[in-house]
Amino acid sequence: MISMQTNVSVLSGIKYSSFKSTGQVVGKNNILDYSEKSMFFSFSSQIKTDTRLNLSDQNAIFHFDQLNNKDKSSLFYNDTPISELSSDEAKELIGADGYFGIDKTAQRILDFVVMGAGDDIDRLRAGREGVLRGFAAAKKAWGGGLPDICCQTIDKTIQAIDDKIAKLGENIMEVTA
C-alpha cells in the first residue's frame, strides 16, 4: 500500500501526462481517478474493520458468561480487562445506556463513516458498503450469526447513513439497490 501511494504521488506530480504499464499516455485526471478509487477502497476497508471490531466486542460482551478467561482478558473497556468485570457490569455495558449498547455502538460506527465521508455521497456509499461488509465479517467470525443486539445496531447504523444520504438529496433507492 505504501509503494502504491508513493507511485501515485510521484506520478501526480507530472504536469502533462504519465504512462500506464502498457506505455499509453494517459491524462493527469486518470491518475487522480485512480488515487480517489484507492482512497475509497481504503476508507471502505477501514470502516469494515472498525464495524467488525465494534460488533465483535458487542457480541463478546453479550456472551460474557460464556467466554473463557483467555477471551475475556483479550477484551478491554476503559483500559480495564473485561475479565475483571462482574457479570452485572458486563450487562450494563450492553444495556440501553451502555458503551456497547445499540445506540452508542451505532453512533461510533456512524461517526467514523461521517468523519471520513463528510457530505460526499460516494464516500457515504463506500462507508455504507463497508459497514455491511463489516457486519458480514463479524457474523462469519462468530460462526454465521450474531445476537439481536448486533443486528439492531447495524440496522440503526444503516438507517442513520441512509438518513444522511437522503438529507443530502440523494435517492435512497439508488443506494440500496
ZABA-931295 format. One record per residue (C-alpha): residue in three letters; x, y, z. Coordinates in Angstrom, 2 decimals, decimal comma. Layout:
N
["ALA"; [X; Y; Z]]
...
This chain:
177
["MET"; [0,00; 0,00; 0,00]]
["ILE"; [2,79; 2,45; 0,80]]
["SER"; [4,51; 1,93; -2,55]]
["MET"; [1,20; 2,42; -4,36]]
["GLN"; [0,64; 5,73; -2,58]]
["THR"; [4,20; 6,79; -3,33]]
["ASN"; [3,83; 5,92; -7,02]]
["VAL"; [0,56; 7,81; -7,30]]
["SER"; [2,10; 10,77; -5,50]]
["VAL"; [5,14; 10,80; -7,79]]
["LEU"; [3,05; 10,33; -10,94]]
["SER"; [0,56; 13,03; -9,99]]
["GLY"; [3,44; 15,50; -9,90]]
["ILE"; [4,00; 15,13; -13,64]]
["LYS"; [2,36; 18,15; -15,25]]
["TYR"; [1,14; 16,97; -18,65]]
["SER"; [0,98; 13,20; -18,82]]
["SER"; [2,20; 9,90; -17,46]]
["PHE"; [2,46; 6,34; -18,69]]
["LYS"; [0,49; 3,23; -17,80]]
["SER"; [2,32; -0,07; -17,84]]
["THR"; [1,07; -0,51; -21,41]]
["GLY"; [3,04; 2,59; -22,40]]
["GLN"; [-0,10; 4,52; -23,30]]
["VAL"; [-0,12; 8,17; -22,42]]
["VAL"; [-2,92; 8,98; -20,00]]
["GLY"; [-4,07; 12,31; -18,69]]
["LYS"; [-3,43; 13,59; -15,20]]
["ASN"; [-7,14; 13,13; -14,40]]
["ASN"; [-6,86; 9,34; -14,82]]
["ILE"; [-4,18; 9,26; -12,14]]
["LEU"; [-6,36; 11,32; -9,85]]
["ASP"; [-9,28; 8,95; -10,53]]
["TYR"; [-7,04; 6,02; -9,60]]
["SER"; [-5,94; 7,82; -6,44]]
["GLU"; [-9,55; 8,59; -5,46]]
["LYS"; [-10,62; 4,99; -6,08]]
["SER"; [-7,74; 3,82; -3,93]]
["MET"; [-8,82; 6,20; -1,16]]
["PHE"; [-12,43; 4,95; -1,38]]
["PHE"; [-11,28; 1,35; -1,17]]
["SER"; [-9,08; 2,14; 1,82]]
["PHE"; [-11,90; 4,09; 3,50]]
["SER"; [-14,43; 1,30; 2,94]]
["SER"; [-11,94; -1,29; 4,14]]
["GLN"; [-11,23; 0,65; 7,34]]
["ILE"; [-14,94; 1,03; 8,06]]
["LYS"; [-15,39; -2,70; 7,52]]
["THR"; [-12,66; -3,41; 10,05]]
["ASP"; [-13,98; -0,87; 12,55]]
["THR"; [-17,53; -2,22; 12,25]]
["ARG"; [-16,42; -5,83; 12,60]]
["LEU"; [-14,43; -4,99; 15,75]]
["ASN"; [-17,28; -2,99; 17,29]]
["LEU"; [-19,82; -5,75; 16,64]]
["SER"; [-17,43; -8,50; 17,73]]
["ASP"; [-16,80; -6,72; 21,03]]
["GLN"; [-20,53; -6,10; 21,46]]
["ASN"; [-21,21; -9,80; 20,80]]
["ALA"; [-18,47; -10,91; 23,18]]
["ILE"; [-19,89; -8,76; 25,97]]
["PHE"; [-23,37; -10,08; 25,18]]
["HIS"; [-22,00; -13,63; 25,66]]
["PHE"; [-19,80; -12,60; 28,60]]
["ASP"; [-20,70; -15,54; 30,83]]
["GLN"; [-19,84; -17,99; 28,05]]
["LEU"; [-16,34; -16,61; 27,39]]
["ASN"; [-13,30; -18,34; 28,79]]
["ASN"; [-10,76; -16,31; 30,78]]
["LYS"; [-8,38; -16,03; 27,83]]
["ASP"; [-11,13; -14,49; 25,66]]
["LYS"; [-12,23; -12,18; 28,46]]
["SER"; [-8,67; -10,99; 29,07]]
["SER"; [-8,24; -10,08; 25,39]]
["LEU"; [-11,08; -7,53; 25,63]]
["PHE"; [-10,69; -4,14; 27,24]]
["TYR"; [-13,01; -1,34; 28,25]]
["ASN"; [-11,52; 1,93; 29,57]]
["ASP"; [-8,11; 0,23; 29,83]]
["THR"; [-9,60; -2,43; 32,10]]
["PRO"; [-9,64; -6,06; 31,01]]
["ILE"; [-13,18; -7,31; 30,57]]
["SER"; [-12,14; -10,32; 32,67]]
["GLU"; [-12,11; -8,02; 35,72]]
["LEU"; [-15,75; -7,03; 35,25]]
["SER"; [-18,58; -8,70; 37,06]]
["SER"; [-21,42; -10,21; 35,10]]
["ASP"; [-23,62; -7,27; 36,14]]
["GLU"; [-21,04; -4,74; 34,92]]
["ALA"; [-20,87; -6,54; 31,57]]
["LYS"; [-24,67; -6,44; 31,30]]
["GLU"; [-24,58; -2,69; 31,96]]
["LEU"; [-22,12; -2,23; 29,08]]
["ILE"; [-24,63; -3,69; 26,59]]
["GLY"; [-27,63; -2,04; 28,22]]
["ALA"; [-29,54; 0,85; 26,69]]
["ASP"; [-27,08; 3,45; 28,01]]
["GLY"; [-24,00; 1,22; 27,94]]
["TYR"; [-20,88; 1,79; 25,89]]
["PHE"; [-21,58; -1,38; 23,86]]
["GLY"; [-25,33; -0,77; 23,75]]
["ILE"; [-27,16; -0,35; 20,45]]
["ASP"; [-27,26; 3,45; 20,43]]
["LYS"; [-23,66; 4,15; 21,41]]
["THR"; [-22,16; 1,45; 19,21]]
["ALA"; [-24,23; 2,57; 16,20]]
["GLN"; [-23,20; 6,17; 16,88]]
["ARG"; [-19,48; 5,26; 16,98]]
["ILE"; [-19,75; 3,48; 13,63]]
["LEU"; [-21,80; 6,33; 12,12]]
["ASP"; [-19,36; 8,95; 13,42]]
["PHE"; [-16,48; 7,09; 11,80]]
["VAL"; [-18,31; 6,95; 8,45]]
["VAL"; [-19,34; 10,62; 8,55]]
["MET"; [-15,89; 11,73; 9,73]]
["GLY"; [-14,36; 10,12; 6,65]]
["ALA"; [-17,12; 10,93; 4,18]]
["GLY"; [-18,47; 14,31; 5,22]]
["ASP"; [-21,15; 15,27; 2,72]]
["ASP"; [-19,64; 13,29; -0,16]]
["ILE"; [-22,34; 10,91; -1,44]]
["ASP"; [-19,84; 8,48; -2,98]]
["ARG"; [-17,89; 8,22; 0,26]]
["LEU"; [-21,09; 7,76; 2,23]]
["ARG"; [-21,98; 4,92; -0,14]]
["ALA"; [-18,49; 3,43; 0,35]]
["GLY"; [-18,90; 3,78; 4,10]]
["ARG"; [-22,32; 2,14; 3,98]]
["GLU"; [-20,90; -0,75; 1,98]]
["GLY"; [-18,01; -1,03; 4,45]]
["VAL"; [-20,44; -1,23; 7,37]]
["LEU"; [-22,39; -4,01; 5,66]]
["ARG"; [-19,20; -5,91; 4,86]]
["GLY"; [-18,00; -5,49; 8,44]]
["PHE"; [-21,29; -6,87; 9,70]]
["ALA"; [-20,94; -9,87; 7,36]]
["ALA"; [-17,34; -10,41; 8,54]]
["ALA"; [-18,42; -10,27; 12,19]]
["LYS"; [-21,18; -12,80; 11,53]]
["LYS"; [-18,71; -15,11; 9,81]]
["ALA"; [-16,17; -14,73; 12,63]]
["TRP"; [-18,81; -15,71; 15,18]]
["GLY"; [-19,98; -18,80; 13,30]]
["GLY"; [-22,57; -17,31; 10,97]]
["GLY"; [-24,83; -15,46; 13,37]]
["LEU"; [-24,92; -12,63; 15,84]]
["PRO"; [-27,41; -11,83; 18,60]]
["ASP"; [-30,26; -9,39; 18,05]]
["ILE"; [-28,32; -6,58; 19,74]]
["CYS"; [-25,78; -6,64; 16,90]]
["CYS"; [-28,47; -6,86; 14,23]]
["GLN"; [-30,34; -3,93; 15,78]]
["THR"; [-27,08; -1,97; 15,97]]
["ILE"; [-26,33; -2,49; 12,30]]
["ASP"; [-29,92; -1,64; 11,33]]
["LYS"; [-29,70; 1,61; 13,30]]
["THR"; [-26,32; 2,44; 11,74]]
["ILE"; [-27,50; 1,80; 8,17]]
["GLN"; [-30,67; 3,82; 8,78]]
["ALA"; [-28,60; 6,75; 10,06]]
["ILE"; [-26,32; 6,60; 7,00]]
["ASP"; [-29,37; 6,40; 4,72]]
["ASP"; [-30,88; 9,40; 6,53]]
["LYS"; [-27,66; 11,37; 5,99]]
["ILE"; [-27,70; 10,48; 2,29]]
["ALA"; [-31,36; 11,45; 1,99]]
["LYS"; [-30,68; 14,75; 3,78]]
["LEU"; [-28,14; 15,48; 1,05]]
["GLY"; [-30,85; 14,93; -1,58]]
["GLU"; [-29,80; 11,51; -2,83]]
["ASN"; [-32,39; 8,88; -3,63]]
["ILE"; [-32,05; 6,08; -1,07]]
["MET"; [-33,37; 3,53; -3,56]]
["GLU"; [-30,27; 4,14; -5,72]]
["VAL"; [-28,06; 3,48; -2,71]]
["THR"; [-29,77; 0,30; -1,56]]
["ALA"; [-30,38; -1,22; -4,99]]
